[in-house]
Amino acid sequence: MFSRTIFLWLALTSFSSIAQFVLEPQPAINGQWQVNLSDLCQVAKNTQTYIEVFPEDEFAVHAGKGLFKGVDLQRVQQTLAFVCQLQQQNIQLTAEYLIEHFDFYRWLPDKQQADHLAAHSNNKVKKRLLTNIPEQQIFLTKYYTKLLTGNDKKTAKYNQALYRLPYDEHGLTLEQAEQQKAQLTRYKYTRQQILTGVLEQKKLAKPLIWVSEEALHDVLLQGTGVVEVNDTRRYFNVHRNNDIAYDYTLGKREQARYWYFAEVSSILGYGKTLASKIPVKENVTFAGNVAQLGLGKLFLINYNVGEQKINQLGVLADQGGAFDNNLFQLDFLRGSYRGWSDYYQANKHLPDYANAWLLLRK
């Protein structure tokens, strides 16, 4: 115990470059627990199902690439299964209970990469937030599904479409599309070109729903649109993109990346194909660097709201372009909102940084 404590202290005080996950025997996680165990169990089950059904997905289904010692995929799955036992047995969450049943690996963020991105960003807010990431806390962003108003037909107000996959790609698998990318519509146009109406003018793709330009930028960033049309709630999820990388240094309007959408039955997280995407729920789902962390990791975040300490648990079940080569950030799914204003009013009490631990069943 003493040697582990000394090692942790050295890591916490000397860390300044790449991310580390350090075993912490007695994490400081006292405070109020805000966890819906039923929702957490459902996301854990859905994620475990993906891991079991798609073991060939080497991008996401692994124990973590060079980050954790002594961690295998079986232990990750045992952790997800145990999450549902907490709900089934109606366990009262306490620090003592979790420390008894889980190993806690403190996440020390990759400050070197964050500082690099900050130095090259032209967005003042993003630059400040990246520069100010503490050495012992991660950057905690929040995401939401976009509540949209829209119309089945194009109008002066609703003049931008969520487009279905272009006609020339219908019926093609991802692998087949990749082999034909030089000829396919999806790879030809930037977001800015599509905003000028090229898809509509050339009749290259079917509009699923028409929204405002501001709403389009938001839903391209958030990944899921929830639309009320004729008193019916419909869900639209990103499907495939134009193969242009997300640029962390740019704002949402300047991004050249563009997504085509599909209509789905619920809010979805990670999945290699649309049909395989994981159904997720708010306040128990994290998006992050699935490529390096591996799908299904259980994280605990701890932060202050005023004088009150808050603890929340969530499963890594989603990803995004912003997480490429990013081991300093988690994105917390918070719900559905019309836009920045109502999202901000509901979440302004949440901090930009939080203590974070990876939890693994002992």
Order of alpha helices (4+ residues) and beta strands (2+ residues): alpha-beta-beta-alpha-alpha-alpha-beta-alpha-alpha-beta-beta-alpha-alpha-alpha-beta-alpha-beta-beta-beta-beta-alpha-beta-beta-beta-alpha-beta
